Amino acid sequence: MRSLAQPTAPPEPQAASPTPEPSDVHTLKRLVPYLWQYKYRVVLALAFMVGAKVANVGVPILLKDLVDQMTPHPALGPLVVPLALLLGYGLLRLSVSVFTELRELVFAKATQGAARQIALETFAHLHGLSLRFHLERQTGGMTRDIERGVRGIESLISYSLYSIVPTLIEVTLVLGILSYRYDAGFALITVVALVVYIVFTVKVTEWRTHFRREVNELDSAAHTRAIDSLLNYETVKYFNNESFEASRYDESLVKLRQARLKAQTSLSLLNMGQQTIIALALVCVLWRATQGVAEGRLTLGDLVMINAFMIQLYIPLNFLGVIYREIKQSLTDLHRMFVLLEKEKEVADKASAQTLALSAAPSVRFEAVSFSYEPNREILHNISFEIPSGQTLAVVGESGSGKSTLARLLYRFYDVGSGAIAINGLDVRDLTQESLRSHIGIVPQDTVLFNDTVHYNIAYGRVQASVEEVQAAAQSARIHDFIQSTPKGYQTMVGERGLKLSGGEKQRVAIARTLLKNPQILIFDEATSALDSANERDIQEELKSVAQNKTTLVIAHRLSTIVNANEILVLQQGHIVERGTHAQLLAQGAHYASMWALQQNEPREPHEQAV
């Protein structure tokens, strides 16, 4: 265990930096291990793919033999229908479809399994990142990155394994057949056309990439702006800014439209160039083949076979630009998700981290704690205090004095800049975050609820709790009767961020789920600030009862709620300027006494009305 007085260097703030240019090789290397977990399926899918291409190449060869045998010849007499060739032709056609479907069927589990695992790891990793990361990040854009990344895995595998690789196999087989059965001119024309086609496609697609990247960035920006506006629906209404929000969203859509038009124009140029190259290659190959037929070196079957080969090769090449673009885009999208997955955790468990086990209320000690969110603005200055086991300590002070920061540091949303925080003498940095937080419960000032039922939100404090335990917690929080009075009771939906409930109702739900968790350490951060006076008195009594034999940190604005605290700290600009009991602080006649006098003269607020 580290000495509690040992200072540590404050963490370097993470500056927002642009996403680095994606490395396709690096991204593919990251993806391969996820797919290789299904190596038997990968190998089997590749075997089916090769089988499909062999069958596909065999179709023109059988077609040549069929045409040659059906070509009239005076010396051979009447034509006989080559039934075996017809059956063989039909079986090869069927084989192509069967092998293709088997390939997709076998490989589907690998594709979906890899996508699921990467998405789950990214989601879990995001929950493991510090509060600083989430405060600086735009949630709408981040969820868009995950959504595109998952879709990118499926697209990348689909286009590469189902399009690029099979086409390469088919090109190799066709070039081999043309070189072996005919003169090298056919293969040479085909190779030259393929090289020109591929070089043209890659160059133009690379040129178009920044258009696609711009479209994605603007799409994410528009999505983020829309989500942010809808989440703040009430604020928009309060200030009559519907037109302003629509204007801002339209501004994003206009930019997105312009970027998409550029992308579409460049795509049209790409397609026209590709078709020109294919048309010239086909003319050259067919001119050479028809010349061979005219000179008697080739049969009509040869002409049909060569033409069929060219069509089979160039049809998939028609989509090469789209395929290449989608592969590049999929790699970019996948890279952005891997960037999230590789984001370093600012607050991470040590390899030797211990599991905190508590059977009773512990002591909590802050020793010479200093902390800053930004390097040039320190929030806490050399703060030291102790909450003995089972006692209550209250912290009061003006807004911005650092009261809520104490709770965030105890929860280890951030690590202290210097000094230490200990629970039963154990530095919280030497404990696993999961075990630490399992023993702490908080009722925050700003309660945010899930867009689910009342029961779900209360039970979130202990997800395995029974219905009876959930209702008992609601009764203790003085919200059971209100829930029962609603048409759907505990199955009532609370809306986005709990907007269907009043502030007091949301706060009582937060109190109920903390009571349900029943931790050894309690934090009340303005726990009754949204309640009317009558409900506040009732719940204060309940909280006082719950806090018995618990180690409790109370962050308060209303001083009447903390008069019974074992010790009260007065914070001012990150410094402890006074400490003592309620009576001692009043006797000092300083900051606390002035705050008390001001609040005693304030008019009592009216009872809140339930929504």
FISEGU-936998 format. One line per 10 residues: number of its first residue (from 1); their letters; for each residue x, y, z of C-alpha. Coordinates in nm, 4 decimals, always signed. Layout:
BEGIN
NUM = A = X Y Z; ...
//
This chain:
BEGIN
1 = MRSLAQPTAP = +0.0000 +0.0000 +0.0000; +0.1368 +0.3435 -0.0893; +0.1935 +0.5992 +0.1824; -0.1031 +0.8321 +0.1993; +0.1161 +1.1382 +0.2260; +0.3061 +1.0538 -0.0900; +0.2256 +1.3100 -0.3596; +0.1730 +1.2032 -0.7162; +0.2021 +1.4055 -1.0310; -0.1275 +1.5284 -1.1688
11 = PEPQAASPTP = -0.2405 +1.3514 -1.4842; -0.1727 +1.5292 -1.8071; -0.4944 +1.6624 -1.9556; -0.5967 +1.4867 -2.2712; -0.6095 +1.7389 -2.5477; -0.8618 +1.6802 -2.8159; -0.6735 +1.5656 -3.1190; -0.8000 +1.4825 -3.4621; -0.8422 +1.1190 -3.5539; -0.5176 +1.0028 -3.7152
21 = EPSDVHTLKR = -0.5233 +0.8927 -4.0748; -0.6279 +0.5289 -4.0830; -0.3729 +0.2620 -4.1651; -0.5511 -0.0050 -4.3692; -0.2915 -0.2704 -4.2839; -0.3150 -0.1911 -3.9125; -0.6949 -0.2043 -3.9239; -0.6938 -0.5381 -4.1042; -0.4436 -0.6793 -3.8539; -0.6784 -0.5741 -3.5741
31 = LVPYLWQYKY = -0.9735 -0.7444 -3.7444; -0.8093 -1.0767 -3.8358; -0.7911 -1.2203 -3.4778; -1.1652 -1.1702 -3.4350; -1.2339 -1.3647 -3.7560; -0.9698 -1.6297 -3.6906; -1.1664 -1.7476 -3.3873; -1.3851 -1.9079 -3.6543; -1.0904 -2.0449 -3.8558; -1.2675 -2.3655 -3.9571
41 = RVVLALAFMV = -1.5547 -2.1675 -4.1000; -1.3104 -1.9340 -4.2751; -1.1283 -2.2255 -4.4404; -1.4542 -2.3962 -4.5389; -1.5938 -2.0711 -4.6826; -1.2767 -2.0233 -4.8892; -1.3109 -2.3800 -5.0208; -1.6715 -2.3138 -5.1273; -1.5616 -1.9873 -5.2881; -1.2952 -2.1626 -5.4956
51 = GAKVANVGVP = -1.5488 -2.4303 -5.5913; -1.7942 -2.1642 -5.7074; -1.5321 -1.9959 -5.9253; -1.4111 -2.3215 -6.0788; -1.7710 -2.4084 -6.1680; -1.8244 -2.0574 -6.3050; -1.5189 -2.0835 -6.5301; -1.6335 -2.4281 -6.6473; -1.9646 -2.2862 -6.7792; -1.8139 -2.1084 -7.0883
61 = ILLKDLVDQM = -1.6003 -2.4155 -7.1663; -1.9075 -2.6423 -7.1762; -2.0922 -2.3739 -7.3726; -1.8107 -2.3832 -7.6353; -1.8369 -2.7618 -7.6695; -2.2158 -2.7356 -7.6936; -2.1971 -2.4727 -7.9709; -1.9313 -2.6687 -8.1629; -2.1381 -2.9866 -8.1532; -2.4479 -2.8003 -8.2660
71 = TPHPALGPLV = -2.2686 -2.6302 -8.5574; -2.4032 -2.7806 -8.8864; -2.1521 -2.9895 -9.0846; -2.2486 -3.1650 -9.4120; -2.0215 -3.4633 -9.3519; -2.1742 -3.5447 -9.0122; -2.5370 -3.5734 -9.1238; -2.8288 -3.4776 -8.8956; -2.7555 -3.3016 -8.5656; -2.7860 -3.4969 -8.2410
81 = VPLALLLGYG = -2.8710 -3.3029 -7.9234; -2.5747 -3.3474 -7.6816; -2.7827 -3.4322 -7.3741; -2.4794 -3.4934 -7.1497; -2.3409 -3.1470 -7.2279; -2.6775 -2.9876 -7.1574; -2.7036 -3.1645 -6.8234; -2.3433 -3.0746 -6.7395; -2.4090 -2.7108 -6.8291; -2.7136 -2.7043 -6.6007
91 = LLRLSVSVFT = -2.5269 -2.8719 -6.3134; -2.2382 -2.6236 -6.3379; -2.4795 -2.3318 -6.3304; -2.6492 -2.4838 -6.0257; -2.3129 -2.5538 -5.8611; -2.2169 -2.1872 -5.8842; -2.5283 -2.0858 -5.6914; -2.5029 -2.3720 -5.4403; -2.1357 -2.3066 -5.3582; -2.2000 -1.9324 -5.3305
101 = ELRELVFAKA = -2.4896 -1.9776 -5.0896; -2.2973 -2.2353 -4.8851; -2.0064 -1.9909 -4.8607; -2.2305 -1.7158 -4.7288; -2.4136 -1.9518 -4.4948; -2.0926 -2.0896 -4.3440; -1.9239 -1.7515 -4.3078; -2.2270 -1.5622 -4.1710; -2.1582 -1.6788 -3.8154; -1.7985 -1.5586 -3.8347
111 = TQGAARQIAL = -1.9027 -1.2173 -3.9684; -2.1782 -1.1613 -3.7159; -1.9697 -1.3037 -3.4316; -1.6783 -1.0697 -3.5035; -1.9100 -0.7688 -3.5368; -2.0828 -0.8533 -3.2084; -1.7579 -0.9017 -3.0178; -1.5953 -0.5801 -3.1426; -1.9107 -0.3756 -3.0746; -1.9413 -0.5234 -2.7247
121 = ETFAHLHGLS = -1.5750 -0.4604 -2.6440; -1.6048 -0.1012 -2.7654; -1.9206 -0.0449 -2.5610; -1.7608 -0.1914 -2.2463; -1.4407 +0.0068 -2.3074; -1.6350 +0.3326 -2.3372; -1.7901 +0.2649 -1.9966; -1.4383 +0.2137 -1.8641; -1.3128 +0.5531 -1.9829; -1.2970 +0.8489 -1.7477
131 = LRFHLERQTG = -1.5675 +1.1064 -1.6935; -1.3393 +1.3618 -1.8605; -1.3551 +1.1706 -2.1892; -1.7367 +1.1586 -2.1850; -1.7699 +1.5246 -2.0934; -1.5506 +1.6212 -2.3885; -1.7079 +1.3792 -2.6351; -2.0252 +1.4294 -2.8405; -2.2374 +1.1237 -2.7759; -2.4288 +1.1437 -3.1054
141 = GMTRDIERGV = -2.1089 +1.1325 -3.3128; -1.9596 +0.8579 -3.0957; -2.2605 +0.6282 -3.1313; -2.2506 +0.6961 -3.5051; -1.8874 +0.5777 -3.5126; -1.9839 +0.2521 -3.3409; -2.2822 +0.2016 -3.5713; -2.0705 +0.2588 -3.8825; -1.7899 +0.0414 -3.7466; -2.0193 -0.2583 -3.6972
151 = RGIESLISYS = -2.1684 -0.2078 -4.0433; -1.8149 -0.1648 -4.1788; -1.7145 -0.5132 -4.0612; -2.0000 -0.6704 -4.2515; -1.9338 -0.4590 -4.5626; -1.5584 -0.5225 -4.5552; -1.5995 -0.8981 -4.5341; -1.8807 -0.8988 -4.7871; -1.6936 -0.6958 -5.0499; -1.3511 -0.8509 -4.9978
161 = LYSIVPTLIE = -1.4385 -1.2171 -4.9474; -1.7437 -1.2217 -5.1717; -1.6249 -0.9889 -5.4514; -1.2535 -0.9045 -5.4681; -1.1038 -1.2438 -5.3819; -1.3426 -1.4446 -5.6063; -1.2766 -1.2055 -5.8951; -0.8993 -1.2486 -5.8530; -0.9414 -1.6270 -5.8561; -1.1558 -1.6110 -6.1687
171 = VTLVLGILSY = -0.9146 -1.3752 -6.3472; -0.6266 -1.6136 -6.2734; -0.8181 -1.9144 -6.4052; -0.9361 -1.7342 -6.7216; -0.5902 -1.5988 -6.8042; -0.4475 -1.9466 -6.7591; -0.7071 -2.1005 -6.9933; -0.6661 -1.8302 -7.2596; -0.2863 -1.8636 -7.2531; -0.2985 -2.2429 -7.2671
181 = RYDAGFALIT = -0.5655 -2.2927 -7.5357; -0.5009 -1.9868 -7.7558; -0.2235 -1.7469 -7.8385; -0.0951 -1.5090 -7.5740; -0.2589 -1.2082 -7.7437; -0.5951 -1.2719 -7.5764; -0.4359 -1.2930 -7.2320; -0.2193 -0.9869 -7.3029; -0.5188 -0.7709 -7.4040; -0.7102 -0.8896 -7.0979
191 = VVALVVYIVF = -0.4183 -0.8216 -6.8610; -0.3486 -0.4757 -7.0046; -0.7176 -0.3833 -6.9805; -0.7360 -0.5122 -6.6225; -0.4248 -0.3203 -6.5172; -0.5464 +0.0036 -6.6770; -0.8915 -0.0485 -6.5295; -0.7604 -0.1160 -6.1779; -0.5080 +0.1708 -6.1823; -0.7733 +0.4126 -6.3099
201 = TVKVTEWRTH = -1.0242 +0.2932 -6.0487; -0.7813 +0.3131 -5.7587; -0.6481 +0.6578 -5.8554; -0.9904 +0.8112 -5.9080; -1.1306 +0.6453 -5.5959; -0.8396 +0.7755 -5.3888; -0.9149 +1.1216 -5.5272; -1.2786 +1.0755 -5.4287; -1.1954 +0.9577 -5.0746; -1.1850 +1.3046 -4.9242
211 = FRREVNELDS = -1.5351 +1.3679 -5.0617; -1.6591 +1.0570 -4.8840; -1.4759 +1.1503 -4.5655; -1.6309 +1.4958 -4.5781; -1.9765 +1.3419 -4.6241; -1.9263 +1.1202 -4.3174; -1.7998 +1.4060 -4.1016; -2.0891 +1.6305 -4.2011; -2.3347 +1.3441 -4.1541; -2.2046 +1.2869 -3.7992
221 = AAHTRAIDSL = -2.2187 +1.6599 -3.7279; -2.5807 +1.6833 -3.8493; -2.6765 +1.3734 -3.6502; -2.5084 +1.5077 -3.3355; -2.6768 +1.8457 -3.3717; -3.0198 +1.6832 -3.4158; -2.9745 +1.4503 -3.1169; -2.8496 +1.7330 -2.8951; -3.1454 +1.9516 -2.9888; -3.4012 +1.6752 -2.9287
231 = LNYETVKYFN = -3.2467 +1.5815 -2.5930; -3.2831 +1.9453 -2.4882; -3.6428 +1.9668 -2.6098; -3.7668 +2.1562 -2.3042; -3.4886 +2.4154 -2.3213; -3.5714 +2.4768 -2.6864; -3.9345 +2.5344 -2.5907; -3.8479 +2.7578 -2.2956; -3.6743 +3.0065 -2.5228; -3.8936 +2.9737 -2.8352
241 = NESFEASRYD = -3.5943 +2.8584 -3.0374; -3.7602 +2.5964 -3.2596; -3.6876 +2.8036 -3.5705; -3.3309 +2.8636 -3.4588; -3.2724 +2.4894 -3.4053; -3.4312 +2.4082 -3.7420; -3.2067 +2.6703 -3.9025; -2.8946 +2.5224 -3.7426; -2.9959 +2.1717 -3.8503; -3.0725 +2.2947 -4.2035
251 = ESLVKLRQAR = -2.7298 +2.4579 -4.2164; -2.5764 +2.1164 -4.1496; -2.8035 +1.9532 -4.4082; -2.7086 +2.2097 -4.6737; -2.3394 +2.1386 -4.6221; -2.4122 +1.7649 -4.6273; -2.6094 +1.8031 -4.9536; -2.3238 +1.9910 -5.1209; -2.0726 +1.7276 -5.0123; -2.2960 +1.4454 -5.1379
261 = LKAQTSLSLL = -2.3385 +1.6168 -5.4757; -1.9599 +1.6373 -5.5121; -1.9321 +1.2702 -5.4214; -2.2009 +1.1744 -5.6747; -2.0424 +1.3831 -5.9542; -1.7044 +1.2215 -5.8999; -1.8724 +0.8781 -5.8945; -2.0310 +0.9447 -6.2326; -1.6910 +1.0387 -6.3785; -1.5450 +0.7175 -6.2382
271 = NMGQQTIIAL = -1.8201 +0.5031 -6.3865; -1.7904 +0.6597 -6.7318; -1.4134 +0.6059 -6.7375; -1.4526 +0.2431 -6.6332; -1.7101 +0.1704 -6.9022; -1.4835 +0.3234 -7.1678; -1.1927 +0.0963 -7.0699; -1.4162 -0.2141 -7.0654; -1.5714 -0.1322 -7.4020; -1.2311 -0.0861 -7.5693
281 = ALVCVLWRAT = -1.1010 -0.4142 -7.4224; -1.4076 -0.6090 -7.5378; -1.3806 -0.4671 -7.8907; -1.0130 -0.5664 -7.9116; -1.0694 -0.9200 -7.7822; -1.3743 -0.9879 -7.9997; -1.2043 -0.8418 -8.3082; -0.9151 -1.0843 -8.2566; -1.1544 -1.3760 -8.1971; -1.3739 -1.3054 -8.5027
291 = QGVAEGRLTL = -1.0608 -1.2715 -8.7135; -0.9546 -1.6179 -8.5933; -1.2949 -1.7635 -8.6837; -1.2793 -1.6051 -9.0295; -0.9328 -1.7536 -9.0874; -1.0423 -2.0979 -8.9628; -0.8094 -2.0982 -8.6615; -1.1014 -2.0750 -8.4176; -1.4498 -2.2222 -8.4091; -1.7766 -2.0486 -8.3313
301 = GDLVMINAFM = -1.7612 -2.2214 -7.9934; -1.4248 -2.0557 -7.9278; -1.5747 -1.7154 -8.0077; -1.8701 -1.7811 -7.7745; -1.6391 -1.9026 -7.4962; -1.4039 -1.6036 -7.5207; -1.6976 -1.3647 -7.5235; -1.8513 -1.5401 -7.2209; -1.5185 -1.5219 -7.0367; -1.4901 -1.1488 -7.1024
311 = IQLYIPLNFL = -1.8463 -1.0837 -6.9863; -1.7926 -1.2896 -6.6696; -1.4751 -1.0967 -6.5946; -1.5965 -0.7482 -6.6701; -1.9395 -0.7659 -6.5083; -1.7880 -0.7782 -6.1560; -1.5289 -0.5222 -6.2657; -1.8157 -0.2817 -6.3372; -1.8584 -0.2634 -5.9619; -1.4881 -0.2490 -5.8780
321 = GVIYREIKQS = -1.5023 +0.1263 -5.8162; -1.7973 +0.0879 -5.5818; -1.6395 -0.2143 -5.4154; -1.3022 -0.0453 -5.3707; -1.4683 +0.2680 -5.2373; -1.6825 +0.0682 -4.9945; -1.3836 -0.1331 -4.8764; -1.1874 +0.1872 -4.8154; -1.4856 +0.3400 -4.6398; -1.5396 +0.0253 -4.4327
331 = LTDLHRMFVL = -1.1742 +0.0293 -4.3299; -1.2076 +0.3964 -4.2333; -1.5238 +0.3321 -4.0323; -1.3699 +0.0278 -3.8661; -1.0575 +0.2275 -3.7880; -1.2643 +0.4954 -3.6133; -1.4219 +0.2283 -3.3927; -1.0807 +0.0762 -3.3187; -0.9591 +0.4261 -3.2233; -1.2347 +0.4327 -2.9599
341 = LEKEKEVADK = -1.1390 +0.0816 -2.8489; -0.7719 +0.1814 -2.8204; -0.8455 +0.5026 -2.6282; -0.6268 +0.4894 -2.3219; -0.8041 +0.4829 -1.9876; -0.7173 +0.7856 -1.7773; -0.8339 +0.6027 -1.4652; -0.7275 +0.2385 -1.4831; -0.6953 -0.0451 -1.2336; -0.3442 -0.1519 -1.1414
351 = ASAQTLALSA = -0.2389 -0.5071 -1.2219; -0.2019 -0.5588 -0.8449; -0.5293 -0.3836 -0.7521; -0.7063 -0.5279 -0.4483; -1.0744 -0.6028 -0.4107; -1.2383 -0.3874 -0.1443; -1.4380 -0.6032 +0.0958; -1.6463 -0.4296 +0.3622; -1.8632 -0.5911 +0.6270; -1.9283 -0.2658 +0.8121
361 = APSVRFEAVS = -1.9108 +0.1071 +0.7535; -1.5470 +0.2065 +0.6870; -1.3505 +0.5187 +0.7665; -1.2849 +0.7538 +0.4748; -0.9872 +0.9867 +0.4754; -0.8794 +1.2653 +0.2399; -0.5164 +1.3566 +0.3036; -0.3607 +1.6667 +0.1460; -0.5743 +1.6238 -0.1659; -0.5259 +1.8687 -0.4516
371 = FSYEPNREIL = -0.6985 +1.8392 -0.7858; -0.7599 +2.0333 -1.1052; -0.9668 +1.9604 -1.4142; -0.7426 +2.1917 -1.6144; -0.3725 +2.2559 -1.5465; -0.4169 +2.6288 -1.4936; -0.7252 +2.6102 -1.2690; -0.6921 +2.4148 -0.9469; -1.0216 +2.3186 -0.7847; -0.9092 +2.1665 -0.4525
381 = HNISFEIPSG = -0.6122 +2.2901 -0.2515; -0.4495 +2.0577 +0.0022; -0.7803 +1.9266 +0.1436; -0.7588 +1.7001 +0.4495; -1.0417 +1.5513 +0.6557; -1.1672 +1.2172 +0.7841; -1.5118 +1.0619 +0.8069; -1.4920 +0.8083 +1.0911; -1.6709 +0.4772 +1.0537; -2.0479 +0.5171 +1.0695
391 = QTLAVVGESG = -2.0430 +0.8963 +1.1009; -2.1732 +1.1779 +0.8814; -1.9660 +1.4634 +0.7452; -2.1278 +1.7531 +0.5618; -1.9672 +1.9920 +0.3157; -2.1140 +2.3337 +0.2423; -1.9963 +2.6275 +0.0384; -2.0740 +2.8502 -0.2544; -2.1135 +2.7126 -0.6085; -1.7804 +2.6240 -0.7666
401 = SGKSTLARLL = -1.6049 +2.5734 -0.4342; -1.5302 +2.2057 -0.5116; -1.8006 +2.0262 -0.3105; -1.9174 +1.7878 -0.5855; -1.5562 +1.7268 -0.6893; -1.5033 +1.5502 -0.3552; -1.7742 +1.2973 -0.4490; -1.6276 +1.2441 -0.7967; -1.2826 +1.1782 -0.6500; -1.4208 +0.9372 -0.3908
411 = YRFYDVGSGA = -1.6011 +0.7495 -0.6688; -1.2710 +0.7629 -0.8578; -1.4151 +0.9204 -1.1703; -1.0820 +1.1033 -1.1596; -0.7569 +1.0377 -0.9758; -0.6286 +1.3002 -0.7362; -0.3526 +1.5335 -0.8519; -0.1603 +1.4989 -0.5258; -0.2300 +1.3516 -0.1862; -0.4478 +1.0451 -0.1365
421 = IAINGLDVRD = -0.7967 +0.9190 -0.0529; -0.8148 +0.6096 +0.1658; -1.0898 +0.3732 +0.2783; -0.9943 +0.1837 +0.5923; -0.6358 +0.2891 +0.5238; -0.6347 +0.1547 +0.1667; -0.5588 +0.4058 -0.1082; -0.8488 +0.3974 -0.3563; -0.5923 +0.3862 -0.6395; -0.4841 +0.0452 -0.5067
431 = LTQESLRSHI = -0.8406 -0.0906 -0.5287; -1.0394 -0.2181 -0.8246; -1.2891 +0.0413 -0.9407; -1.5709 -0.2141 -0.9539; -1.5291 -0.3199 -0.5907; -1.4844 +0.0417 -0.4756; -1.8040 +0.1637 -0.6416; -2.0021 -0.1403 -0.5288; -1.9737 -0.0098 -0.1706; -2.0714 +0.3513 -0.2496
441 = GIVPQDTVLF = -2.4196 +0.4865 -0.3177; -2.5019 +0.8372 -0.4339; -2.8104 +1.0533 -0.4659; -2.6985 +1.3194 -0.7156; -2.8360 +1.6693 -0.7414; -2.9057 +1.6295 -1.1141; -3.0891 +1.2993 -1.1464; -3.0891 +1.1429 -1.4925; -3.3122 +0.8409 -1.5480; -3.3201 +0.5771 -1.8206
451 = NDTVHYNIAY = -3.6012 +0.5948 -2.0743; -3.7652 +0.2908 -1.9173; -4.0155 +0.2068 -1.6445; -4.0159 +0.3379 -1.2897; -3.9493 -0.0174 -1.1693; -3.6444 -0.0490 -1.3960; -3.4992 +0.2810 -1.2728; -3.5405 +0.1941 -0.9044; -3.4219 -0.1649 -0.9519; -3.1103 -0.0286 -1.1249
461 = GRVQASVEEV = -2.9668 +0.0171 -0.7749; -2.9574 -0.3623 -0.7395; -3.0698 -0.5333 -1.0578; -3.1320 -0.8699 -0.8912; -3.3716 -0.7193 -0.6314; -3.7211 -0.8622 -0.5982; -4.0409 -0.6683 -0.6688; -4.1082 -0.6471 -0.2943; -3.7629 -0.4998 -0.2263; -3.8101 -0.2408 -0.5027
471 = QAAAQSARIH = -4.1447 -0.1361 -0.3569; -4.0012 -0.1206 -0.0044; -3.7285 +0.1158 -0.1296; -3.9933 +0.3292 -0.3011; -4.1923 +0.3463 +0.0236; -3.8836 +0.4593 +0.2148; -3.8278 +0.7303 -0.0492; -4.1935 +0.8441 -0.0139; -4.2771 +0.7797 -0.3790; -4.4642 +0.4475 -0.3596
481 = DFIQSTPKGY = -4.8077 +0.6100 -0.3248; -4.7459 +0.8381 -0.6210; -4.6356 +0.5430 -0.8381; -4.9419 +0.3410 -0.7399; -5.1680 +0.6330 -0.8310; -5.0533 +0.6290 -1.1938; -5.2462 +0.4099 -1.4444; -4.9545 +0.1725 -1.5089; -4.7977 +0.1856 -1.1631; -4.4399 +0.0641 -1.1555
491 = QTMVGERGLK = -4.4556 -0.0034 -1.5307; -4.4970 +0.3699 -1.6063; -4.2422 +0.4938 -1.8596; -4.0435 +0.7920 -1.7293; -3.9452 +0.9296 -2.0722; -3.6097 +1.0474 -2.2079; -3.3873 +1.1366 -1.9093; -3.6975 +1.1072 -1.6883; -3.8656 +1.4158 -1.8335; -4.2161 +1.2792 -1.7622
501 = LSGGEKQRVA = -4.1476 +1.3151 -1.3888; -4.1119 +1.6332 -1.1885; -3.7763 +1.7227 -1.0357; -3.8880 +1.6022 -0.6939; -4.0205 +1.2738 -0.8308; -3.6955 +1.2077 -1.0147; -3.4988 +1.2811 -0.6991; -3.7122 +1.0414 -0.4958; -3.6544 +0.7691 -0.7566; -3.2810 +0.8350 -0.7191
511 = IARTLLKNPQ = -3.3123 +0.8089 -0.3406; -3.5081 +0.4832 -0.3738; -3.2502 +0.3142 -0.5957; -2.9682 +0.4202 -0.3608; -3.1602 +0.2835 -0.0639; -3.2091 -0.0388 -0.2603; -2.8348 -0.0659 -0.3213; -2.7772 -0.0381 +0.0574; -2.4021 +0.0446 +0.0394; -2.1657 +0.1016 +0.3331
521 = ILIFDEATSA = -2.0723 +0.4521 +0.2100; -2.3404 +0.7077 +0.1213; -2.3074 +1.0346 -0.0687; -2.5969 +1.2803 -0.0672; -2.5240 +1.5565 -0.3200; -2.8071 +1.8064 -0.2606; -3.0266 +1.4968 -0.2208; -3.3433 +1.6878 -0.1377; -3.2891 +2.0104 -0.3325; -3.5872 +1.9468 -0.5654
531 = LDSANERDIQ = -3.8335 +1.8571 -0.2884; -4.0942 +2.0754 -0.1214; -4.0572 +2.1466 +0.2508; -4.3033 +1.8822 +0.3735; -4.1555 +1.6003 +0.1642; -3.8059 +1.7208 +0.2474; -3.8688 +1.6827 +0.6203; -4.0137 +1.3328 +0.5751; -3.7304 +1.2146 +0.3515; -3.4662 +1.3770 +0.5720
541 = EELKSVAQNK = -3.5898 +1.1629 +0.8568; -3.5750 +0.8560 +0.6317; -3.2251 +0.9436 +0.5123; -3.1149 +1.0027 +0.8687; -3.2433 +0.6577 +0.9566; -3.0743 +0.5002 +0.6528; -2.7455 +0.6748 +0.7331; -2.7319 +0.5108 +1.0753; -2.4185 +0.2970 +1.0908; -2.3187 +0.4189 +0.7411
551 = TTLVIAHRLS = -2.0251 +0.6389 +0.6524; -2.1952 +0.9386 +0.4946; -2.0743 +1.2400 +0.2963; -2.3435 +1.5076 +0.2601; -2.3007 +1.7900 +0.0098; -2.5598 +2.0479 +0.0999; -2.6948 +2.3880 +0.0118; -2.9774 +2.3965 +0.2629; -2.8014 +2.4121 +0.5994; -3.1148 +2.2966 +0.7812
561 = TIVNANEILV = -3.0567 +1.9489 +0.6370; -2.7142 +1.9029 +0.7986; -2.7531 +2.0391 +1.1516; -2.7104 +1.6874 +1.2946; -2.3908 +1.6049 +1.1019; -2.0979 +1.4925 +1.3158; -1.8771 +1.7465 +1.1406; -1.9347 +2.0243 +0.8890; -1.6723 +2.1602 +0.6490; -1.7068 +2.5006 +0.4868
571 = LQQGHIVERG = -1.5330 +2.5172 +0.1476; -1.4383 +2.8399 -0.0206; -1.2534 +2.8386 -0.3554; -1.1185 +2.4906 -0.2882; -0.9958 +2.5604 +0.0658; -1.1436 +2.4478 +0.3981; -1.2050 +2.7766 +0.5767; -1.4094 +2.6434 +0.8691; -1.4854 +2.3090 +1.0314; -1.6838 +2.1921 +1.3306
581 = THAQLLAQGA = -2.0353 +2.0987 +1.4415; -2.3383 +2.3115 +1.3642; -2.3316 +2.4710 +1.7097; -1.9555 +2.5332 +1.6977; -1.9746 +2.7018 +1.3576; -2.2615 +2.9235 +1.4633; -2.0620 +3.0246 +1.7701; -1.7689 +3.1284 +1.5509; -1.9874 +3.3866 +1.3802; -1.8040 +3.3627 +1.0474
591 = HYASMWALQQ = -1.8930 +3.2219 +0.7008; -2.1223 +2.9414 +0.8178; -2.3072 +3.1689 +1.0585; -2.3637 +3.4236 +0.7798; -2.4981 +3.1518 +0.5459; -2.7282 +3.0263 +0.8225; -2.8634 +3.3731 +0.8890; -2.9324 +3.4365 +0.5214; -3.1196 +3.1084 +0.4807; -3.3285 +3.1637 +0.7905
601 = NEPREPHEQA = -3.4536 +3.4882 +0.6377; -3.5422 +3.3291 +0.3007; -3.9160 +3.2649 +0.2373; -4.0165 +2.8982 +0.2326; -4.0868 +2.7680 -0.1166; -4.4364 +2.6444 -0.2064; -4.5090 +2.2734 -0.2299; -4.4191 +2.1295 -0.5681; -4.6943 +1.9983 -0.7866; -4.6476 +1.6467 -0.9256
611 = V = -4.6513 +1.6258 -1.3025
//
